Amino acid sequence: MASEGAAAASWYALDSVLKQSQQEFDAYWSMPPMACPNDGEPLISAPSTASGSGVELYCKYDGWQYPRDWHPPTRLGQAPP
């Protein structure tokens, strides 16, 4: 029966889409932000300090700082990797 093969192939295709989606989400989750989530302005690298402030990136307009103010994206029903 041709319909059984088509149905089985569609499940494998769905599985492939879900796996690729998870891989892309994991890659996105591991990257630091490039723009301020509040106003969309590009983030600026913070100058290094002797005290090691821990600030890597910041927005010069509203004071948003990475990683202090960063809330990584989450998927519904899943814990971050």
Secondary structure, 3 states (H helix, E strand, C coil): CHHHHHHHHHHHHHHHHHHHHHHHHHHHHHCCCCECCCCCCECEECCCCCCCCCCCEECCCCCCEECCCCCCCCCCCCCCC
